[in-house]
Amino acid sequence: MEPSWILDTLKSCLTSGVKGAFWRIATAVLIVIIGFRLVRLVRKGLKKTFDRMNLEENVNKFLLTTLNACMYALVIFIAAEKLGVPSASIVTLLGSAGVAIGLSLKESLSNVAGGILIMVTRPFILQDYIICGDVEGTVEGIGLVYTALITVDNRKVTIPNGTVANATVINVTAQDKRQLDLEVNIDYASDLKRAKEILLEILENHPQVLQEDGVRVFVKELGDSAVILGMRGWMLREEYWPARWDIIETIKLRFDEEGIVIPYKQIMIHRAGKEEESIEKGEDL
């Protein structure tokens, strides 16, 4: 009787163990099936929400992909726990993997974060002309990792988004109008009032200068070797550079006609007399 009782006990334990394992596996599979369907439904809802928010396409895709991966990982985490895998072990494994990935991709993740920040806050958009540090050009592309600029001489410059996000960026084309702000030097012996009249006439008669916004000509500073005149006016953004170049050329031609001198930079040298030279050299007079 004793061997028979042992066999019955083993059979009972095996049967209950198999049943328990079967139900755990079935529960885990059910969680995965239902969870994945819910993830797809949530993804569709998030996509509609992001579309209504009018986010950049790259940000939209990145957020959807990241949230999708997190939701799938959560479903698998719950299913694994039902199979008897300790949740503490899973959390430790994920934490270690996250730290390792974060350290190895530190710079890349910084650039990705910068790219998301640029796309969400929109300090500039495609076709804007920006100045970032020593680089300037027209924005050709804004990616998750890099921003691409085309310079005026048709060179392509790629800047890491982490650098752009942490730098001072000047968006030259953000506004419809730009202010012309020029400095013109004239000789101290030249007619100051006539020079101001000429500059004012140039601004008032130039077709690209917006007269309704007003123009100004003024003495900005008395320099070491020249009187520095300032002139300001407004023009449309797309007409700024051609108008600026034309105005500078017109100033030179008009000044030549009127005898207004644009001086070279001068350095005055005074030669000491013989007595002073002797004193400096320590000689007897």
C-alpha positions, 0 to 999 in steps of 0.5 A, a space after each residue: 500500500 505504501 508505494 501505491 500511496 506515494 505514486 498517487 500523491 506524485 500523480 496528484 501533485 503533477 496533475 495540479 502543477 500541470 493545471 496550474 502551469 496551463 492556467 498561468 500560460 493561458 492567462 498570460 496569452 490572454 493578457 498579451 492578446 487583449 493588451 496588444 489590441 488595446 495598444 493598437 486602439 490607444 495608438 490610433 487615438 494618440 495619432 488623432 490627438 497628435 494630428 489635431 495638435 499639428 505637431 511636426 511629422 518627425 515629432 509625431 512619429 517619434 512620440 508614437 513609436 516611443 509610446 507604442 514601445 512602452 505600452 507593448 513593454 508594459 503588456 509583456 511585463 504584466 504577462 511575464 509576471 503572471 507566468 511567475 517571473 519575479 517583477 523585481 527581476 524584470 525591473 532590475 533588468 530593464 533598469 540596467 539595460 536603460 542605464 547602459 543604453 543611456 550612457 552609450 547613447 548620451 550625446 545622441 539622446 541629447 540631440 534627440 531631446 534637442 530635436 523634439 524641443 525645436 520641433 515643439 517650440 518652433 523657434 524656426 521652420 523650414 526655409 527660415 534664414 537663421 544664425 547659430 553661432 558662427 554658422 548661418 544659412 537657410 533651414 533645409 531640414 529639421 530631423 530628430 538628431 540634426 538640423 541642416 542649413 544651406 549657406 549663401 554659397 550653396 554649402 550644406 551644414 549639419 548641426 547637432 540639435 543639442 547644440 542648436 537647442 542650447 545656443 542663441 539662434 537668430 531667426 532673420 526671416 521670422 518677421 515680414 519686415 527688416 530694419 536697415 541699420 547702416 553706419 557711414 563715416 565722414 571726414 571731420 572737414 566735410 560738410 556734416 549737414 549736407 552729408 545728412 541731407 544726402 543720406 536722408 534723400 537716398 532713404 526717402 527716394 529709394 523704392 524699397 524703403 517703406 516710407 510709412 514706417 519712417 526713416 532717420 539719419 543722425 550723428 551716432 558718434 564722434 570717432 577718433 578719425 571720423 564723424 559716424 552717421 547712422 541711418 535707419 529705414 524699414 523694408 520687406 524681408 525679401 527685398 532687404 539685401 538687394 536694397 542694402 547693397 544698392 543703398 551702399 553703392 548710391 551713398 558712395 556715388 553721391 558722396 563723390 559727387 558732393 565732395 563728402 570724404 569717407 576717410 581712411 583710418 588714421 593714426 597721428 604720429 608726432 615727432 619729438 624735437 631735438 631737445 625732447 629726443 636728447 632728454 629721452 636718450 639721456 644725452 647732455 644738451 
